[in-house]
Amino acid sequence: MRICLVTADPGHPLLAATAALLAPRHRVEVLDPGAGAGPMDASGAGLADVYLLKARTPRALALAAVLEERGAVVVNSAAATARCQDRVQMADLARGAGLPFAATRSVPALAHLAAGGPAVPLVVKSRHSRRNDLVARADDAARLRELAAAWPDEPVIVQEFTANSGWDHKLWVVDGRLFAARRRSELAPGGRGPTLPLPVDELPADWSAAALRIGEVFGLEVYGVDILDAGDGAPLIVDINAFPGIRGQAGAPEALAELALRAAAGARPFTNNSPLKAS
């Protein structure tokens, strides 16, 4: 099998570990969407058996869309990935499906929001999810003006701040397999802290069910979910990420390698019961 990693960072721990599992019997390649390389001709010749879309830049999404048009298998698909890049679309889709997603409204520019001042503490995020985007808490007009000065034209979304323990619950799903951890929130006093283990069997059943349901609603196979305890164990989803890092989770590289080979098998059936042993 030919497995192609669509990424500018093939040394990322999850990808590197997955590649190491696949490499003994399969050909693992890297396609950097920022390099502008053309991976195949117009007929579709030269396509890999599967592409793992780790990069989420506009250029990466455009490349994935072209690959799909030419018959390639892409995980996650360009469309599913794009649904998680626009936080307005993300919230609308999640809430429309009955998922416990935080109430979200959009503001065309931070300067507009600062002019009114918050009635309650707010969480302000860039509308378009990307590396080094804006995620901040604003308790008063002074903080909003400070953010507006730094991000004057930034389209944002606003969520009411939900009082919580200061810990985010990070849930990750790879092909229906659930992983979890607790991480000190970047919005908590003192900022982001360590990531601690969280056994999946200690999660409330409705949390696990909500995380798995997201895959069905968004068409995702590899994704992450940020959940807060909104009180009495009620889950509140505040963000969804396509193909996150999933660092330090035992079994995640194996799950991703198995997924890659099963996805590739859609066009080339396996003759071995274990995809990792297929040649």
ZAMARGU-4260 file (C-alpha; in steps of 0.2 Angstrom, whole numbers, plus 5000, padded with zeros to 4 digits):
<rodrens>
0) 5000/5000/5000 | 5005/5018/4997 | 5000/5029/5012 | 5003/5048/5010 | 5004/5060/5024
5) 4998/5077/5019 | 5008/5088/5032 | 5022/5100/5033 | 5027/5091/5049 | 5030/5073/5046
10) 5040/5072/5062 | 5025/5075/5073 | 5024/5061/5086 | 5008/5054/5080 | 5013/5054/5062
15) 5030/5048/5065 | 5024/5033/5076 | 5011/5029/5063 | 5023/5029/5049 | 5035/5018/5059
20) 5021/5005/5061 | 5017/5005/5042 | 5034/5007/5035 | 5040/4989/5036 | 5027/4983/5024
25) 5020/4998/5016 | 5026/5014/5007 | 5024/5029/5017 | 5026/5046/5008 | 5024/5064/5013
30) 5015/5078/5003 | 5018/5095/5010 | 5004/5106/5004 | 5014/5122/5006 | 5027/5115/4993
35) 5015/5117/4979 | 5019/5099/4972 | 5007/5091/4960 | 5004/5073/4966 | 4997/5065/4951
40) 4992/5068/4933 | 4974/5072/4927 | 4970/5054/4924 | 4972/5050/4942 | 4988/5039/4939
45) 5000/5040/4953 | 4988/5042/4966 | 4992/5035/4983 | 4980/5022/4991 | 4975/5034/5005
50) 4980/5052/5010 | 4980/5056/5029 | 4975/5075/5029 | 4984/5081/5045 | 4987/5099/5038
55) 4971/5110/5038 | 4977/5126/5029 | 4967/5133/5015 | 4980/5126/5003 | 4979/5109/5011
60) 4960/5109/5009 | 4961/5114/4991 | 4974/5100/4988 | 4963/5087/4996 | 4948/5093/4986
65) 4958/5090/4970 | 4964/5073/4976 | 4946/5068/4980 | 4940/5074/4963 | 4953/5063/4955
70) 4948/5048/4964 | 4959/5048/4979 | 4953/5042/4997 | 4957/5056/5009 | 4955/5055/5028
75) 4947/5066/5034 | 4939/5072/5019 | 4941/5090/5013 | 4923/5094/5017 | 4923/5086/5034
80) 4939/5096/5038 | 4932/5112/5032 | 4917/5110/5043 | 4928/5112/5058 | 4938/5127/5052
85) 4923/5138/5052 | 4917/5139/5070 | 4900/5146/5065 | 4897/5132/5054 | 4904/5120/5067
90) 4892/5127/5081 | 4877/5127/5069 | 4879/5109/5063 | 4882/5103/5081 | 4868/5111/5089
95) 4856/5107/5074 | 4861/5089/5078 | 4856/5090/5096 | 4874/5090/5103 | 4877/5099/5119
100) 4888/5113/5110 | 4890/5130/5118 | 4878/5144/5112 | 4889/5153/5099 | 4886/5169/5089
105) 4897/5178/5076 | 4904/5196/5076 | 4911/5203/5060 | 4926/5211/5069 | 4932/5213/5087
110) 4930/5232/5086 | 4911/5230/5085 | 4911/5219/5100 | 4922/5231/5110 | 4910/5245/5107
115) 4896/5237/5117 | 4905/5229/5131 | 4901/5212/5138 | 4886/5210/5150 | 4894/5194/5156
120) 4911/5186/5155 | 4914/5180/5137 | 4925/5168/5128 | 4931/5176/5111 | 4938/5165/5097
125) 4943/5168/5079 | 4929/5163/5068 | 4942/5153/5057 | 4951/5140/5067 | 4970/5140/5063
130) 4987/5139/5071 | 4989/5154/5083 | 4972/5160/5082 | 4963/5170/5095 | 4956/5161/5110
135) 4953/5173/5125 | 4942/5177/5140 | 4935/5194/5142 | 4927/5199/5158 | 4925/5218/5155
140) 4925/5231/5142 | 4943/5235/5145 | 4949/5218/5141 | 4938/5218/5125 | 4946/5235/5120
145) 4963/5227/5123 | 4959/5212/5112 | 4952/5223/5098 | 4968/5234/5098 | 4978/5218/5095
150) 4965/5210/5083 | 4955/5225/5076 | 4948/5216/5060 | 4947/5199/5066 | 4930/5190/5063
155) 4926/5181/5079 | 4913/5170/5088 | 4907/5173/5105 | 4902/5161/5119 | 4897/5165/5136
160) 4910/5159/5149 | 4904/5144/5158 | 4910/5143/5176 | 4920/5126/5177 | 4935/5118/5186
165) 4948/5126/5175 | 4952/5109/5167 | 4947/5105/5149 | 4942/5087/5145 | 4951/5083/5129
170) 4943/5068/5120 | 4950/5061/5104 | 4942/5048/5092 | 4952/5038/5079 | 4940/5027/5068
175) 4928/5025/5083 | 4941/5022/5096 | 4941/5034/5110 | 4955/5042/5120 | 4955/5055/5133
180) 4965/5067/5144 | 4963/5082/5156 | 4972/5098/5152 | 4973/5114/5162 | 4963/5127/5152
185) 4972/5142/5143 | 4958/5152/5150 | 4961/5147/5168 | 4971/5158/5180 | 4989/5156/5176
190) 4986/5150/5158 | 4987/5133/5150 | 4995/5119/5161 | 4999/5101/5160 | 4990/5087/5152
195) 4985/5073/5163 | 4979/5055/5160 | 4960/5052/5160 | 4955/5034/5158 | 4941/5032/5145
200) 4931/5021/5156 | 4930/5035/5169 | 4921/5046/5157 | 4902/5048/5159 | 4892/5038/5146
205) 4884/5053/5139 | 4901/5062/5136 | 4907/5047/5126 | 4891/5046/5117 | 4892/5064/5112
210) 4910/5062/5106 | 4907/5047/5095 | 4891/5056/5088 | 4901/5070/5082 | 4910/5059/5070
215) 4893/5054/5062 | 4887/5072/5061 | 4903/5079/5054 | 4909/5065/5043 | 4925/5064/5053
220) 4936/5049/5056 | 4950/5057/5066 | 4945/5071/5077 | 4946/5080/5094 | 4933/5087/5105
225) 4935/5099/5120 | 4922/5097/5133 | 4918/5106/5149 | 4909/5100/5164 | 4894/5113/5164
230) 4889/5107/5182 | 4883/5090/5189 | 4893/5081/5175 | 4883/5089/5161 | 4894/5090/5145
235) 4897/5106/5136 | 4906/5105/5119 | 4916/5121/5116 | 4927/5115/5101 | 4930/5102/5088
240) 4946/5099/5079 | 4949/5088/5063 | 4964/5077/5064 | 4972/5084/5080 | 4989/5079/5087
245) 4983/5066/5100 | 5000/5067/5109 | 5005/5054/5122 | 4990/5042/5120 | 4995/5024/5120
250) 4986/5015/5105 | 4983/5030/5095 | 4996/5027/5082 | 4990/5009/5080 | 4972/5015/5078
255) 4978/5027/5065 | 4988/5015/5055 | 4974/5002/5055 | 4962/5016/5049 | 4974/5021/5035
260) 4974/5003/5029 | 4956/5000/5030 | 4952/5016/5021 | 4964/5011/5007 | 4955/4994/5006
265) 4940/5003/4999 | 4949/5002/4982 | 4960/4987/4985 | 4952/4973/4996 | 4964/4965/5009
270) 4968/4946/5008 | 4974/4946/5026 | 4964/4947/5042 | 4975/4961/5049 | 4977/4976/5039
275) 4994/4980/5047 | 5001/4964/5040 | 4994/4967/5022 | 5007/4969/5009
</rodrens>
